[in-house]
Amino acid sequence: MLPPDIASSTPDERKAFVSRQWECMNHCPSCGKCHFLRGRDALQLYADYIEGRRSYLELTLEIRNSL
């Protein structure tokens, strides 16, 4: 699923997308979401996307490169 475009979505829509994408699947060995987030809150990590300041992809790459 592609993230909502900043120009054509609301902060609530973007927040809902981030919440769905990073929802815990309760199966850490096969999921990998917890490893990627490293205990950090997805809504905080993606706050700039939710507020429309930076793209989802840009933030995801930044988070990935910080591992």
PDBQT receptor file of N, H, CA, C and O in Angstrom, charges set to zero:
ATOM      1  N   MET A   1       0.832  -1.173   0.000  1.00  0.00    +0.000 N 
ATOM      2  CA  MET A   1       0.000   0.000   0.000  1.00  0.00    +0.000 C 
ATOM      3  C   MET A   1       0.882   1.244   0.000  1.00  0.00    +0.000 C 
ATOM      4  O   MET A   1       1.819   1.343   0.793  1.00  0.00    +0.000 OA
ATOM      5  N   LEU A   2       0.593   2.170  -0.867  1.00  0.00    +0.000 N 
ATOM      6  H   LEU A   2      -0.168   2.090  -1.511  1.00  0.00    +0.000 HD
ATOM      7  CA  LEU A   2       1.357   3.407  -0.962  1.00  0.00    +0.000 C 
ATOM      8  C   LEU A   2       0.885   4.416   0.072  1.00  0.00    +0.000 C 
ATOM      9  O   LEU A   2      -0.305   4.477   0.383  1.00  0.00    +0.000 OA
ATOM     10  N   PRO A   3       1.809   5.207   0.606  1.00  0.00    +0.000 N 
ATOM     11  CA  PRO A   3       1.407   6.222   1.583  1.00  0.00    +0.000 C 
ATOM     12  C   PRO A   3       0.610   7.336   0.903  1.00  0.00    +0.000 C 
ATOM     13  O   PRO A   3       0.850   7.653  -0.262  1.00  0.00    +0.000 OA
ATOM     14  N   PRO A   4      -0.332   7.923   1.627  1.00  0.00    +0.000 N 
ATOM     15  CA  PRO A   4      -1.080   9.044   1.056  1.00  0.00    +0.000 C 
ATOM     16  C   PRO A   4      -0.137  10.192   0.701  1.00  0.00    +0.000 C 
ATOM     17  O   PRO A   4       0.789  10.510   1.447  1.00  0.00    +0.000 OA
ATOM     18  N   ASP A   5      -0.389  10.792  -0.430  1.00  0.00    +0.000 N 
ATOM     19  H   ASP A   5      -1.141  10.534  -1.036  1.00  0.00    +0.000 HD
ATOM     20  CA  ASP A   5       0.394  11.938  -0.874  1.00  0.00    +0.000 C 
ATOM     21  C   ASP A   5       0.145  13.114   0.069  1.00  0.00    +0.000 C 
ATOM     22  O   ASP A   5      -0.991  13.368   0.468  1.00  0.00    +0.000 OA
ATOM     23  N   ILE A   6       1.193  13.815   0.414  1.00  0.00    +0.000 N 
ATOM     24  H   ILE A   6       2.117  13.609   0.090  1.00  0.00    +0.000 HD
ATOM     25  CA  ILE A   6       1.071  14.937   1.342  1.00  0.00    +0.000 C 
ATOM     26  C   ILE A   6       0.132  16.008   0.795  1.00  0.00    +0.000 C 
ATOM     27  O   ILE A   6      -0.667  16.573   1.542  1.00  0.00    +0.000 OA
ATOM     28  N   ALA A   7       0.223  16.286  -0.488  1.00  0.00    +0.000 N 
ATOM     29  H   ALA A   7       0.872  15.827  -1.094  1.00  0.00    +0.000 HD
ATOM     30  CA  ALA A   7      -0.571  17.365  -1.077  1.00  0.00    +0.000 C 
ATOM     31  C   ALA A   7      -2.060  17.063  -1.123  1.00  0.00    +0.000 C 
ATOM     32  O   ALA A   7      -2.875  17.985  -1.151  1.00  0.00    +0.000 OA
ATOM     33  N   SER A   8      -2.425  15.798  -1.130  1.00  0.00    +0.000 N 
ATOM     34  H   SER A   8      -1.763  15.049  -1.106  1.00  0.00    +0.000 HD
ATOM     35  CA  SER A   8      -3.842  15.467  -1.295  1.00  0.00    +0.000 C 
ATOM     36  C   SER A   8      -4.427  14.667  -0.125  1.00  0.00    +0.000 C 
ATOM     37  O   SER A   8      -5.439  13.984  -0.283  1.00  0.00    +0.000 OA
ATOM     38  N   SER A   9      -3.794  14.752   1.039  1.00  0.00    +0.000 N 
ATOM     39  H   SER A   9      -2.972  15.307   1.168  1.00  0.00    +0.000 HD
ATOM     40  CA  SER A   9      -4.306  14.030   2.201  1.00  0.00    +0.000 C 
ATOM     41  C   SER A   9      -4.265  14.930   3.429  1.00  0.00    +0.000 C 
ATOM     42  O   SER A   9      -3.602  15.968   3.444  1.00  0.00    +0.000 OA
ATOM     43  N   THR A  10      -4.983  14.508   4.443  1.00  0.00    +0.000 N 
ATOM     44  H   THR A  10      -5.521  13.665   4.430  1.00  0.00    +0.000 HD
ATOM     45  CA  THR A  10      -5.016  15.258   5.698  1.00  0.00    +0.000 C 
ATOM     46  C   THR A  10      -4.041  14.631   6.692  1.00  0.00    +0.000 C 
ATOM     47  O   THR A  10      -3.646  13.476   6.529  1.00  0.00    +0.000 OA
ATOM     48  N   PRO A  11      -3.656  15.378   7.709  1.00  0.00    +0.000 N 
ATOM     49  CA  PRO A  11      -2.807  14.786   8.743  1.00  0.00    +0.000 C 
ATOM     50  C   PRO A  11      -3.436  13.545   9.375  1.00  0.00    +0.000 C 
ATOM     51  O   PRO A  11      -2.727  12.592   9.697  1.00  0.00    +0.000 OA
ATOM     52  N   ASP A  12      -4.746  13.545   9.554  1.00  0.00    +0.000 N 
ATOM     53  H   ASP A  12      -5.322  14.320   9.292  1.00  0.00    +0.000 HD
ATOM     54  CA  ASP A  12      -5.415  12.372  10.129  1.00  0.00    +0.000 C 
ATOM     55  C   ASP A  12      -5.292  11.155   9.224  1.00  0.00    +0.000 C 
ATOM     56  O   ASP A  12      -5.123  10.040   9.717  1.00  0.00    +0.000 OA
ATOM     57  N   GLU A  13      -5.374  11.346   7.923  1.00  0.00    +0.000 N 
ATOM     58  H   GLU A  13      -5.512  12.252   7.523  1.00  0.00    +0.000 HD
ATOM     59  CA  GLU A  13      -5.219  10.237   6.980  1.00  0.00    +0.000 C 
ATOM     60  C   GLU A  13      -3.789   9.697   7.017  1.00  0.00    +0.000 C 
ATOM     61  O   GLU A  13      -3.573   8.485   6.982  1.00  0.00    +0.000 OA
ATOM     62  N   ARG A  14      -2.822  10.603   7.089  1.00  0.00    +0.000 N 
ATOM     63  H   ARG A  14      -2.997  11.587   7.117  1.00  0.00    +0.000 HD
ATOM     64  CA  ARG A  14      -1.427  10.175   7.144  1.00  0.00    +0.000 C 
ATOM     65  C   ARG A  14      -1.121   9.469   8.472  1.00  0.00    +0.000 C 
ATOM     66  O   ARG A  14      -0.383   8.484   8.496  1.00  0.00    +0.000 OA
ATOM     67  N   LYS A  15      -1.681   9.966   9.558  1.00  0.00    +0.000 N 
ATOM     68  H   LYS A  15      -2.281  10.766   9.539  1.00  0.00    +0.000 HD
ATOM     69  CA  LYS A  15      -1.493   9.332  10.862  1.00  0.00    +0.000 C 
ATOM     70  C   LYS A  15      -2.093   7.922  10.861  1.00  0.00    +0.000 C 
ATOM     71  O   LYS A  15      -1.486   6.987  11.382  1.00  0.00    +0.000 OA
ATOM     72  N   ALA A  16      -3.265   7.775  10.285  1.00  0.00    +0.000 N 
ATOM     73  H   ALA A  16      -3.758   8.535   9.861  1.00  0.00    +0.000 HD
ATOM     74  CA  ALA A  16      -3.906   6.455  10.203  1.00  0.00    +0.000 C 
ATOM     75  C   ALA A  16      -3.058   5.502   9.374  1.00  0.00    +0.000 C 
ATOM     76  O   ALA A  16      -2.936   4.325   9.715  1.00  0.00    +0.000 OA
ATOM     77  N   PHE A  17      -2.473   5.996   8.290  1.00  0.00    +0.000 N 
ATOM     78  H   PHE A  17      -2.573   6.952   8.013  1.00  0.00    +0.000 HD
ATOM     79  CA  PHE A  17      -1.614   5.162   7.446  1.00  0.00    +0.000 C 
ATOM     80  C   PHE A  17      -0.413   4.668   8.245  1.00  0.00    +0.000 C 
ATOM     81  O   PHE A  17      -0.109   3.475   8.234  1.00  0.00    +0.000 OA
ATOM     82  N   VAL A  18       0.265   5.571   8.933  1.00  0.00    +0.000 N 
ATOM     83  H   VAL A  18       0.018   6.540   8.942  1.00  0.00    +0.000 HD
ATOM     84  CA  VAL A  18       1.447   5.195   9.718  1.00  0.00    +0.000 C 
ATOM     85  C   VAL A  18       1.050   4.174  10.787  1.00  0.00    +0.000 C 
ATOM     86  O   VAL A  18       1.759   3.189  10.995  1.00  0.00    +0.000 OA
ATOM     87  N   SER A  19      -0.057   4.401  11.453  1.00  0.00    +0.000 N 
ATOM     88  H   SER A  19      -0.632   5.201  11.284  1.00  0.00    +0.000 HD
ATOM     89  CA  SER A  19      -0.516   3.470  12.489  1.00  0.00    +0.000 C 
ATOM     90  C   SER A  19      -0.782   2.080  11.919  1.00  0.00    +0.000 C 
ATOM     91  O   SER A  19      -0.420   1.073  12.528  1.00  0.00    +0.000 OA
ATOM     92  N   ARG A  20      -1.410   2.029  10.753  1.00  0.00    +0.000 N 
ATOM     93  H   ARG A  20      -1.704   2.847  10.258  1.00  0.00    +0.000 HD
ATOM     94  CA  ARG A  20      -1.681   0.727  10.125  1.00  0.00    +0.000 C 
ATOM     95  C   ARG A  20      -0.393   0.046   9.680  1.00  0.00    +0.000 C 
ATOM     96  O   ARG A  20      -0.221  -1.156   9.881  1.00  0.00    +0.000 OA
ATOM     97  N   GLN A  21       0.501   0.805   9.080  1.00  0.00    +0.000 N 
ATOM     98  H   GLN A  21       0.360   1.782   8.916  1.00  0.00    +0.000 HD
ATOM     99  CA  GLN A  21       1.746   0.225   8.567  1.00  0.00    +0.000 C 
ATOM    100  C   GLN A  21       2.601  -0.361   9.675  1.00  0.00    +0.000 C 
ATOM    101  O   GLN A  21       3.246  -1.391   9.476  1.00  0.00    +0.000 OA
ATOM    102  N   TRP A  22       2.617   0.271  10.829  1.00  0.00    +0.000 N 
ATOM    103  H   TRP A  22       2.093   1.108  10.990  1.00  0.00    +0.000 HD
ATOM    104  CA  TRP A  22       3.519  -0.136  11.895  1.00  0.00    +0.000 C 
ATOM    105  C   TRP A  22       2.802  -0.831  13.049  1.00  0.00    +0.000 C 
ATOM    106  O   TRP A  22       3.348  -0.946  14.146  1.00  0.00    +0.000 OA
ATOM    107  N   GLU A  23       1.581  -1.294  12.800  1.00  0.00    +0.000 N 
ATOM    108  H   GLU A  23       1.137  -1.201  11.909  1.00  0.00    +0.000 HD
ATOM    109  CA  GLU A  23       0.833  -2.027  13.816  1.00  0.00    +0.000 C 
ATOM    110  C   GLU A  23       1.556  -3.336  14.140  1.00  0.00    +0.000 C 
ATOM    111  O   GLU A  23       2.012  -4.048  13.245  1.00  0.00    +0.000 OA
ATOM    112  N   CYS A  24       1.652  -3.636  15.430  1.00  0.00    +0.000 N 
ATOM    113  H   CYS A  24       1.282  -3.057  16.157  1.00  0.00    +0.000 HD
ATOM    114  CA  CYS A  24       2.341  -4.851  15.866  1.00  0.00    +0.000 C 
ATOM    115  C   CYS A  24       1.587  -6.087  15.377  1.00  0.00    +0.000 C 
ATOM    116  O   CYS A  24       0.366  -6.177  15.502  1.00  0.00    +0.000 OA
ATOM    117  N   MET A  25       2.333  -7.027  14.824  1.00  0.00    +0.000 N 
ATOM    118  H   MET A  25       3.325  -6.954  14.722  1.00  0.00    +0.000 HD
ATOM    119  CA  MET A  25       1.737  -8.278  14.336  1.00  0.00    +0.000 C 
ATOM    120  C   MET A  25       1.862  -9.393  15.367  1.00  0.00    +0.000 C 
ATOM    121  O   MET A  25       1.382 -10.503  15.140  1.00  0.00    +0.000 OA
ATOM    122  N   ASN A  26       2.511  -9.103  16.513  1.00  0.00    +0.000 N 
ATOM    123  H   ASN A  26       2.902  -8.201  16.697  1.00  0.00    +0.000 HD
ATOM    124  CA  ASN A  26       2.707 -10.072  17.593  1.00  0.00    +0.000 C 
ATOM    125  C   ASN A  26       3.427 -11.334  17.131  1.00  0.00    +0.000 C 
ATOM    126  O   ASN A  26       3.147 -12.430  17.615  1.00  0.00    +0.000 OA
ATOM    127  N   HIS A  27       4.345 -11.173  16.203  1.00  0.00    +0.000 N 
ATOM    128  H   HIS A  27       4.573 -10.282  15.811  1.00  0.00    +0.000 HD
ATOM    129  CA  HIS A  27       5.161 -12.303  15.749  1.00  0.00    +0.000 C 
ATOM    130  C   HIS A  27       6.526 -11.768  15.324  1.00  0.00    +0.000 C 
ATOM    131  O   HIS A  27       6.887 -11.781  14.148  1.00  0.00    +0.000 OA
ATOM    132  N   CYS A  28       7.261 -11.304  16.310  1.00  0.00    +0.000 N 
ATOM    133  H   CYS A  28       6.967 -11.294  17.266  1.00  0.00    +0.000 HD
ATOM    134  CA  CYS A  28       8.527 -10.618  16.058  1.00  0.00    +0.000 C 
ATOM    135  C   CYS A  28       9.535 -11.383  15.200  1.00  0.00    +0.000 C 
ATOM    136  O   CYS A  28      10.202 -10.753  14.378  1.00  0.00    +0.000 OA
ATOM    137  N   PRO A  29       9.684 -12.689  15.340  1.00  0.00    +0.000 N 
ATOM    138  CA  PRO A  29      10.690 -13.374  14.527  1.00  0.00    +0.000 C 
ATOM    139  C   PRO A  29      10.464 -13.247  13.015  1.00  0.00    +0.000 C 
ATOM    140  O   PRO A  29      11.430 -13.272  12.252  1.00  0.00    +0.000 OA
ATOM    141  N   SER A  30       9.234 -13.114  12.576  1.00  0.00    +0.000 N 
ATOM    142  H   SER A  30       8.449 -13.094  13.196  1.00  0.00    +0.000 HD
ATOM    143  CA  SER A  30       8.999 -13.042  11.138  1.00  0.00    +0.000 C 
ATOM    144  C   SER A  30       8.618 -11.650  10.647  1.00  0.00    +0.000 C 
ATOM    145  O   SER A  30       8.639 -11.405   9.440  1.00  0.00    +0.000 OA
ATOM    146  N   CYS A  31       8.280 -10.756  11.524  1.00  0.00    +0.000 N 
ATOM    147  H   CYS A  31       8.263 -10.955  12.504  1.00  0.00    +0.000 HD
ATOM    148  CA  CYS A  31       7.779  -9.443  11.120  1.00  0.00    +0.000 C 
ATOM    149  C   CYS A  31       8.908  -8.439  10.847  1.00  0.00    +0.000 C 
ATOM    150  O   CYS A  31       9.024  -7.924   9.735  1.00  0.00    +0.000 OA
ATOM    151  N   GLY A  32       9.717  -8.170  11.833  1.00  0.00    +0.000 N 
ATOM    152  H   GLY A  32       9.624  -8.588  12.737  1.00  0.00    +0.000 HD
ATOM    153  CA  GLY A  32      10.826  -7.239  11.676  1.00  0.00    +0.000 C 
ATOM    154  C   GLY A  32      10.503  -5.789  11.976  1.00  0.00    +0.000 C 
ATOM    155  O   GLY A  32      11.403  -4.949  11.981  1.00  0.00    +0.000 OA
ATOM    156  N   LYS A  33       9.243  -5.475  12.225  1.00  0.00    +0.000 N 
ATOM    157  H   LYS A  33       8.511  -6.157  12.221  1.00  0.00    +0.000 HD
ATOM    158  CA  LYS A  33       8.869  -4.077  12.479  1.00  0.00    +0.000 C 
ATOM    159  C   LYS A  33       9.535  -3.545  13.746  1.00  0.00    +0.000 C 
ATOM    160  O   LYS A  33      10.040  -2.422  13.762  1.00  0.00    +0.000 OA
ATOM    161  N   CYS A  34       9.537  -4.344  14.796  1.00  0.00    +0.000 N 
ATOM    162  H   CYS A  34       9.127  -5.256  14.784  1.00  0.00    +0.000 HD
ATOM    163  CA  CYS A  34      10.152  -3.905  16.047  1.00  0.00    +0.000 C 
ATOM    164  C   CYS A  34      11.654  -3.649  15.867  1.00  0.00    +0.000 C 
ATOM    165  O   CYS A  34      12.200  -2.694  16.419  1.00  0.00    +0.000 OA
ATOM    166  N   HIS A  35      12.305  -4.509  15.094  1.00  0.00    +0.000 N 
ATOM    167  H   HIS A  35      11.862  -5.285  14.646  1.00  0.00    +0.000 HD
ATOM    168  CA  HIS A  35      13.731  -4.329  14.840  1.00  0.00    +0.000 C 
ATOM    169  C   HIS A  35      13.975  -3.019  14.089  1.00  0.00    +0.000 C 
ATOM    170  O   HIS A  35      14.911  -2.286  14.407  1.00  0.00    +0.000 OA
ATOM    171  N   PHE A  36      13.150  -2.730  13.112  1.00  0.00    +0.000 N 
ATOM    172  H   PHE A  36      12.389  -3.326  12.854  1.00  0.00    +0.000 HD
ATOM    173  CA  PHE A  36      13.300  -1.514  12.324  1.00  0.00    +0.000 C 
ATOM    174  C   PHE A  36      13.075  -0.277  13.198  1.00  0.00    +0.000 C 
ATOM    175  O   PHE A  36      13.828   0.692  13.106  1.00  0.00    +0.000 OA
ATOM    176  N   LEU A  37      12.054  -0.309  14.034  1.00  0.00    +0.000 N 
ATOM    177  H   LEU A  37      11.442  -1.097  14.108  1.00  0.00    +0.000 HD
ATOM    178  CA  LEU A  37      11.734   0.836  14.886  1.00  0.00    +0.000 C 
ATOM    179  C   LEU A  37      12.655   0.933  16.097  1.00  0.00    +0.000 C 
ATOM    180  O   LEU A  37      12.829   2.011  16.666  1.00  0.00    +0.000 OA
ATOM    181  N   ARG A  38      13.243  -0.195  16.490  1.00  0.00    +0.000 N 
ATOM    182  H   ARG A  38      13.101  -1.071  16.028  1.00  0.00    +0.000 HD
ATOM    183  CA  ARG A  38      14.165  -0.256  17.631  1.00  0.00    +0.000 C 
ATOM    184  C   ARG A  38      13.565   0.360  18.892  1.00  0.00    +0.000 C 
ATOM    185  O   ARG A  38      14.211   1.145  19.586  1.00  0.00    +0.000 OA
ATOM    186  N   GLY A  39      12.312  -0.013  19.174  1.00  0.00    +0.000 N 
ATOM    187  H   GLY A  39      11.788  -0.651  18.610  1.00  0.00    +0.000 HD
ATOM    188  CA  GLY A  39      11.658   0.439  20.388  1.00  0.00    +0.000 C 
ATOM    189  C   GLY A  39      11.113   1.854  20.345  1.00  0.00    +0.000 C 
ATOM    190  O   GLY A  39      10.555   2.341  21.328  1.00  0.00    +0.000 OA
ATOM    191  N   ARG A  40      11.274   2.509  19.212  1.00  0.00    +0.000 N 
ATOM    192  H   ARG A  40      11.727   2.113  18.414  1.00  0.00    +0.000 HD
ATOM    193  CA  ARG A  40      10.788   3.886  19.088  1.00  0.00    +0.000 C 
ATOM    194  C   ARG A  40       9.353   3.888  18.573  1.00  0.00    +0.000 C 
ATOM    195  O   ARG A  40       8.925   2.943  17.910  1.00  0.00    +0.000 OA
ATOM    196  N   ASP A  41       8.629   4.925  18.873  1.00  0.00    +0.000 N 
ATOM    197  H   ASP A  41       8.977   5.693  19.412  1.00  0.00    +0.000 HD
ATOM    198  CA  ASP A  41       7.238   5.062  18.469  1.00  0.00    +0.000 C 
ATOM    199  C   ASP A  41       7.152   5.528  17.018  1.00  0.00    +0.000 C 
ATOM    200  O   ASP A  41       7.748   6.540  16.649  1.00  0.00    +0.000 OA
ATOM    201  N   ALA A  42       6.416   4.793  16.208  1.00  0.00    +0.000 N 
ATOM    202  H   ALA A  42       5.932   3.971  16.508  1.00  0.00    +0.000 HD
ATOM    203  CA  ALA A  42       6.296   5.121  14.782  1.00  0.00    +0.000 C 
ATOM    204  C   ALA A  42       5.662   6.496  14.564  1.00  0.00    +0.000 C 
ATOM    205  O   ALA A  42       6.068   7.225  13.659  1.00  0.00    +0.000 OA
ATOM    206  N   LEU A  43       4.685   6.851  15.373  1.00  0.00    +0.000 N 
ATOM    207  H   LEU A  43       4.356   6.259  16.108  1.00  0.00    +0.000 HD
ATOM    208  CA  LEU A  43       4.033   8.152  15.195  1.00  0.00    +0.000 C 
ATOM    209  C   LEU A  43       5.005   9.300  15.471  1.00  0.00    +0.000 C 
ATOM    210  O   LEU A  43       4.903  10.358  14.849  1.00  0.00    +0.000 OA
ATOM    211  N   GLN A  44       5.932   9.105  16.383  1.00  0.00    +0.000 N 
ATOM    212  H   GLN A  44       6.015   8.246  16.888  1.00  0.00    +0.000 HD
ATOM    213  CA  GLN A  44       6.948  10.126  16.633  1.00  0.00    +0.000 C 
ATOM    214  C   GLN A  44       7.973  10.163  15.503  1.00  0.00    +0.000 C 
ATOM    215  O   GLN A  44       8.370  11.236  15.050  1.00  0.00    +0.000 OA
ATOM    216  N   LEU A  45       8.397   8.984  15.054  1.00  0.00    +0.000 N 
ATOM    217  H   LEU A  45       8.075   8.112  15.423  1.00  0.00    +0.000 HD
ATOM    218  CA  LEU A  45       9.379   8.930  13.975  1.00  0.00    +0.000 C 
ATOM    219  C   LEU A  45       8.848   9.552  12.682  1.00  0.00    +0.000 C 
ATOM    220  O   LEU A  45       9.596  10.173  11.927  1.00  0.00    +0.000 OA
ATOM    221  N   TYR A  46       7.550   9.377  12.441  1.00  0.00    +0.000 N 
ATOM    222  H   TYR A  46       6.943   8.872  13.055  1.00  0.00    +0.000 HD
ATOM    223  CA  TYR A  46       6.942   9.872  11.212  1.00  0.00    +0.000 C 
ATOM    224  C   TYR A  46       6.152  11.166  11.430  1.00  0.00    +0.000 C 
ATOM    225  O   TYR A  46       5.289  11.502  10.619  1.00  0.00    +0.000 OA
ATOM    226  N   ALA A  47       6.433  11.886  12.501  1.00  0.00    +0.000 N 
ATOM    227  H   ALA A  47       7.134  11.613  13.159  1.00  0.00    +0.000 HD
ATOM    228  CA  ALA A  47       5.706  13.126  12.809  1.00  0.00    +0.000 C 
ATOM    229  C   ALA A  47       5.826  14.151  11.681  1.00  0.00    +0.000 C 
ATOM    230  O   ALA A  47       4.848  14.827  11.362  1.00  0.00    +0.000 OA
ATOM    231  N   ASP A  48       7.005  14.275  11.075  1.00  0.00    +0.000 N 
ATOM    232  H   ASP A  48       7.799  13.726  11.334  1.00  0.00    +0.000 HD
ATOM    233  CA  ASP A  48       7.167  15.240   9.978  1.00  0.00    +0.000 C 
ATOM    234  C   ASP A  48       6.316  14.866   8.770  1.00  0.00    +0.000 C 
ATOM    235  O   ASP A  48       5.799  15.746   8.082  1.00  0.00    +0.000 OA
ATOM    236  N   TYR A  49       6.165  13.579   8.507  1.00  0.00    +0.000 N 
ATOM    237  H   TYR A  49       6.585  12.863   9.065  1.00  0.00    +0.000 HD
ATOM    238  CA  TYR A  49       5.284  13.138   7.419  1.00  0.00    +0.000 C 
ATOM    239  C   TYR A  49       3.830  13.430   7.770  1.00  0.00    +0.000 C 
ATOM    240  O   TYR A  49       3.082  13.964   6.952  1.00  0.00    +0.000 OA
ATOM    241  N   ILE A  50       3.443  13.082   8.967  1.00  0.00    +0.000 N 
ATOM    242  H   ILE A  50       4.050  12.648   9.632  1.00  0.00    +0.000 HD
ATOM    243  CA  ILE A  50       2.060  13.298   9.399  1.00  0.00    +0.000 C 
ATOM    244  C   ILE A  50       1.701  14.782   9.306  1.00  0.00    +0.000 C 
ATOM    245  O   ILE A  50       0.588  15.129   8.909  1.00  0.00    +0.000 OA
ATOM    246  N   GLU A  51       2.630  15.646   9.668  1.00  0.00    +0.000 N 
ATOM    247  H   GLU A  51       3.534  15.364   9.991  1.00  0.00    +0.000 HD
ATOM    248  CA  GLU A  51       2.382  17.092   9.616  1.00  0.00    +0.000 C 
ATOM    249  C   GLU A  51       2.594  17.684   8.223  1.00  0.00    +0.000 C 
ATOM    250  O   GLU A  51       2.349  18.872   8.015  1.00  0.00    +0.000 OA
ATOM    251  N   GLY A  52       3.043  16.876   7.277  1.00  0.00    +0.000 N 
ATOM    252  H   GLY A  52       3.242  15.911   7.446  1.00  0.00    +0.000 HD
ATOM    253  CA  GLY A  52       3.183  17.332   5.898  1.00  0.00    +0.000 C 
ATOM    254  C   GLY A  52       4.479  18.049   5.576  1.00  0.00    +0.000 C 
ATOM    255  O   GLY A  52       4.557  18.771   4.582  1.00  0.00    +0.000 OA
ATOM    256  N   ARG A  53       5.500  17.858   6.405  1.00  0.00    +0.000 N 
ATOM    257  H   ARG A  53       5.436  17.271   7.213  1.00  0.00    +0.000 HD
ATOM    258  CA  ARG A  53       6.775  18.545   6.178  1.00  0.00    +0.000 C 
ATOM    259  C   ARG A  53       7.772  17.742   5.351  1.00  0.00    +0.000 C 
ATOM    260  O   ARG A  53       8.589  18.319   4.634  1.00  0.00    +0.000 OA
ATOM    261  N   ARG A  54       7.711  16.396   5.446  1.00  0.00    +0.000 N 
ATOM    262  H   ARG A  54       7.048  15.927   6.028  1.00  0.00    +0.000 HD
ATOM    263  CA  ARG A  54       8.655  15.534   4.724  1.00  0.00    +0.000 C 
ATOM    264  C   ARG A  54       7.918  14.308   4.214  1.00  0.00    +0.000 C 
ATOM    265  O   ARG A  54       6.879  13.928   4.753  1.00  0.00    +0.000 OA
ATOM    266  N   SER A  55       8.460  13.697   3.181  1.00  0.00    +0.000 N 
ATOM    267  H   SER A  55       9.304  14.006   2.743  1.00  0.00    +0.000 HD
ATOM    268  CA  SER A  55       7.792  12.535   2.597  1.00  0.00    +0.000 C 
ATOM    269  C   SER A  55       8.011  11.283   3.449  1.00  0.00    +0.000 C 
ATOM    270  O   SER A  55       8.982  11.176   4.198  1.00  0.00    +0.000 OA
ATOM    271  N   TYR A  56       7.087  10.355   3.308  1.00  0.00    +0.000 N 
ATOM    272  H   TYR A  56       6.299  10.443   2.699  1.00  0.00    +0.000 HD
ATOM    273  CA  TYR A  56       7.174   9.074   4.010  1.00  0.00    +0.000 C 
ATOM    274  C   TYR A  56       8.444   8.340   3.603  1.00  0.00    +0.000 C 
ATOM    275  O   TYR A  56       9.152   7.803   4.456  1.00  0.00    +0.000 OA
ATOM    276  N   LEU A  57       8.735   8.314   2.319  1.00  0.00    +0.000 N 
ATOM    277  H   LEU A  57       8.160   8.750   1.627  1.00  0.00    +0.000 HD
ATOM    278  CA  LEU A  57       9.922   7.619   1.821  1.00  0.00    +0.000 C 
ATOM    279  C   LEU A  57      11.197   8.233   2.378  1.00  0.00    +0.000 C 
ATOM    280  O   LEU A  57      12.100   7.510   2.797  1.00  0.00    +0.000 OA
ATOM    281  N   GLU A  58      11.279   9.541   2.387  1.00  0.00    +0.000 N 
ATOM    282  H   GLU A  58      10.545  10.129   2.046  1.00  0.00    +0.000 HD
ATOM    283  CA  GLU A  58      12.463  10.223   2.899  1.00  0.00    +0.000 C 
ATOM    284  C   GLU A  58      12.712   9.836   4.358  1.00  0.00    +0.000 C 
ATOM    285  O   GLU A  58      13.847   9.548   4.739  1.00  0.00    +0.000 OA
ATOM    286  N   LEU A  59      11.664   9.829   5.165  1.00  0.00    +0.000 N 
ATOM    287  H   LEU A  59      10.742  10.064   4.855  1.00  0.00    +0.000 HD
ATOM    288  CA  LEU A  59      11.819   9.465   6.569  1.00  0.00    +0.000 C 
ATOM    289  C   LEU A  59      12.162   7.993   6.737  1.00  0.00    +0.000 C 
ATOM    290  O   LEU A  59      12.985   7.641   7.583  1.00  0.00    +0.000 OA
ATOM    291  N   THR A  60      11.545   7.137   5.948  1.00  0.00    +0.000 N 
ATOM    292  H   THR A  60      10.876   7.423   5.262  1.00  0.00    +0.000 HD
ATOM    293  CA  THR A  60      11.836   5.711   6.037  1.00  0.00    +0.000 C 
ATOM    294  C   THR A  60      13.306   5.441   5.717  1.00  0.00    +0.000 C 
ATOM    295  O   THR A  60      13.957   4.656   6.405  1.00  0.00    +0.000 OA
ATOM    296  N   LEU A  61      13.819   6.079   4.692  1.00  0.00    +0.000 N 
ATOM    297  H   LEU A  61      13.289   6.717   4.133  1.00  0.00    +0.000 HD
ATOM    298  CA  LEU A  61      15.232   5.899   4.342  1.00  0.00    +0.000 C 
ATOM    299  C   LEU A  61      16.146   6.420   5.446  1.00  0.00    +0.000 C 
ATOM    300  O   LEU A  61      17.169   5.808   5.754  1.00  0.00    +0.000 OA
ATOM    301  N   GLU A  62      15.775   7.542   6.035  1.00  0.00    +0.000 N 
ATOM    302  H   GLU A  62      14.944   8.038   5.784  1.00  0.00    +0.000 HD
ATOM    303  CA  GLU A  62      16.574   8.096   7.128  1.00  0.00    +0.000 C 
ATOM    304  C   GLU A  62      16.580   7.148   8.331  1.00  0.00    +0.000 C 
ATOM    305  O   GLU A  62      17.623   6.923   8.946  1.00  0.00    +0.000 OA
ATOM    306  N   ILE A  63      15.420   6.601   8.658  1.00  0.00    +0.000 N 
ATOM    307  H   ILE A  63      14.573   6.784   8.159  1.00  0.00    +0.000 HD
ATOM    308  CA  ILE A  63      15.324   5.664   9.784  1.00  0.00    +0.000 C 
ATOM    309  C   ILE A  63      16.144   4.415   9.476  1.00  0.00    +0.000 C 
ATOM    310  O   ILE A  63      16.898   3.938  10.324  1.00  0.00    +0.000 OA
ATOM    311  N   ARG A  64      15.996   3.892   8.272  1.00  0.00    +0.000 N 
ATOM    312  H   ARG A  64      15.383   4.279   7.583  1.00  0.00    +0.000 HD
ATOM    313  CA  ARG A  64      16.738   2.682   7.887  1.00  0.00    +0.000 C 
ATOM    314  C   ARG A  64      18.242   2.911   7.946  1.00  0.00    +0.000 C 
ATOM    315  O   ARG A  64      18.982   2.037   8.396  1.00  0.00    +0.000 OA
ATOM    316  N   ASN A  65      18.700   4.070   7.497  1.00  0.00    +0.000 N 
ATOM    317  H   ASN A  65      18.099   4.780   7.131  1.00  0.00    +0.000 HD
ATOM    318  CA  ASN A  65      20.129   4.347   7.487  1.00  0.00    +0.000 C 
ATOM    319  C   ASN A  65      20.690   4.615   8.869  1.00  0.00    +0.000 C 
ATOM    320  O   ASN A  65      21.907   4.610   9.053  1.00  0.00    +0.000 OA
ATOM    321  N   SER A  66      19.814   4.850   9.853  1.00  0.00    +0.000 N 
ATOM    322  H   SER A  66      18.825   4.854   9.704  1.00  0.00    +0.000 HD
ATOM    323  CA  SER A  66      20.287   5.099  11.213  1.00  0.00    +0.000 C 
ATOM    324  C   SER A  66      20.468   3.810  12.014  1.00  0.00    +0.000 C 
ATOM    325  O   SER A  66      20.897   3.851  13.167  1.00  0.00    +0.000 OA
ATOM    326  N   LEU A  67      20.143   2.665  11.407  1.00  0.00    +0.000 N 
ATOM    327  H   LEU A  67      19.795   2.631  10.471  1.00  0.00    +0.000 HD
ATOM    328  CA  LEU A  67      20.265   1.385  12.131  1.00  0.00    +0.000 C 
ATOM    329  C   LEU A  67      21.688   1.040  12.406  1.00  0.00    +0.000 C 
ATOM    330  O   LEU A  67      21.967   0.001  13.004  1.00  0.00    +0.000 OA
TER     331      LEU A  67
